[in-house]
């Protein structure tokens, strides 16, 4: 295949920039699929779940304490009523009944106050859990935001570099003929499409060629592209 020195150099440059584009695309894929972000997101989800659980417990405790306080208020009201009745009653039988009821009410009140104290202690411990979980979630969110910011900056940089590489590719591609471009495209994915002959080694497949083969390749006219007999890559000999 005919190819001027300029076209052969453009093919070499095209192959080089395509390698850089492939690396840039891999780098961009790594950024977009960052495992560090997955770990940070998992940490945030766990912290959020922990906070939600702690707050749910807080709500349950608040409801239980409210019910106990209502029960205590009812018991206190009943005790006050019984004491008032006791002061005004003159019937021994009624007095005995009221006194027994007061004993039961005082016991009930003591049990309610003990239960309330336990709930208040649990609420205090839970408040610490809520605060700790909230701090953990805030920290996890900040870590995720930091990672996202770094990934966004890296992605912007990678995309910018990729755009420049694509511009270079267009420039080099414009310097080769349609026929050369067609052969180049056919070789892409099978081997490095074009490379230099380095001594006795093909720069595309890195295989050592025999002396006779190298002599044959080097005897190719300067305005024609030689081909590697092993990988079929286009070889530049100058």
Secondary structure in CASP SS format (residue, H / E / C, confidence):
PFRMAT SS
TARGET T0000
AUTHOR 0000-0000-0000
METHOD secondary structure of the structure
MODEL  1
X C 1.00
X E 1.00
X C 1.00
X C 1.00
X H 1.00
X H 1.00
X H 1.00
X H 1.00
X H 1.00
X H 1.00
X H 1.00
X H 1.00
X H 1.00
X H 1.00
X H 1.00
X H 1.00
X H 1.00
X H 1.00
X H 1.00
X H 1.00
X H 1.00
X H 1.00
X H 1.00
X H 1.00
X H 1.00
X H 1.00
X H 1.00
X H 1.00
X H 1.00
X H 1.00
X H 1.00
X H 1.00
X C 1.00
X C 1.00
X H 1.00
X H 1.00
X H 1.00
X H 1.00
X H 1.00
X H 1.00
X H 1.00
X H 1.00
X H 1.00
X H 1.00
X H 1.00
X H 1.00
X H 1.00
X H 1.00
X H 1.00
X H 1.00
X H 1.00
X H 1.00
X H 1.00
X H 1.00
X H 1.00
X H 1.00
X H 1.00
X H 1.00
X H 1.00
X H 1.00
X H 1.00
X H 1.00
X H 1.00
X H 1.00
X H 1.00
X H 1.00
X H 1.00
X H 1.00
X H 1.00
X H 1.00
X H 1.00
X H 1.00
X H 1.00
X H 1.00
X H 1.00
X H 1.00
X H 1.00
X H 1.00
X H 1.00
X H 1.00
X H 1.00
X H 1.00
X H 1.00
X H 1.00
X H 1.00
X H 1.00
X H 1.00
X H 1.00
X C 1.00
X C 1.00
X C 1.00
X H 1.00
X H 1.00
X H 1.00
X H 1.00
X H 1.00
X H 1.00
X H 1.00
X H 1.00
X H 1.00
X H 1.00
X H 1.00
X H 1.00
X H 1.00
X H 1.00
X H 1.00
X H 1.00
X H 1.00
X H 1.00
X H 1.00
X H 1.00
X H 1.00
X H 1.00
X H 1.00
X H 1.00
X H 1.00
X H 1.00
X H 1.00
X H 1.00
X H 1.00
X H 1.00
X H 1.00
X H 1.00
X H 1.00
X H 1.00
X H 1.00
X H 1.00
X H 1.00
X H 1.00
X H 1.00
X H 1.00
X H 1.00
X H 1.00
X H 1.00
X H 1.00
X H 1.00
X H 1.00
X H 1.00
X H 1.00
X H 1.00
X H 1.00
X H 1.00
X H 1.00
X H 1.00
X H 1.00
X H 1.00
X H 1.00
X H 1.00
X H 1.00
X H 1.00
X H 1.00
X H 1.00
X H 1.00
X H 1.00
X H 1.00
X H 1.00
X H 1.00
X H 1.00
X H 1.00
X H 1.00
X H 1.00
X H 1.00
X H 1.00
X H 1.00
X H 1.00
X H 1.00
X H 1.00
X H 1.00
X H 1.00
X H 1.00
X H 1.00
X H 1.00
X H 1.00
X C 1.00
X C 1.00
X C 1.00
X C 1.00
X H 1.00
X H 1.00
X H 1.00
X H 1.00
X H 1.00
X H 1.00
X H 1.00
X H 1.00
X H 1.00
X H 1.00
X C 1.00
X C 1.00
X C 1.00
X C 1.00
X C 1.00
X C 1.00
X E 1.00
X E 1.00
X E 1.00
X E 1.00
X E 1.00
X C 1.00
X C 1.00
X E 1.00
X E 1.00
X C 1.00
X C 1.00
X C 1.00
X C 1.00
X C 1.00
X E 1.00
X C 1.00
X C 1.00
X H 1.00
X H 1.00
X H 1.00
X H 1.00
X H 1.00
X H 1.00
X H 1.00
X H 1.00
X C 1.00
X C 1.00
X C 1.00
X C 1.00
X C 1.00
X E 1.00
X C 1.00
X E 1.00
X E 1.00
X C 1.00
X C 1.00
X C 1.00
X C 1.00
X C 1.00
X C 1.00
X E 1.00
X E 1.00
X E 1.00
X C 1.00
X C 1.00
END
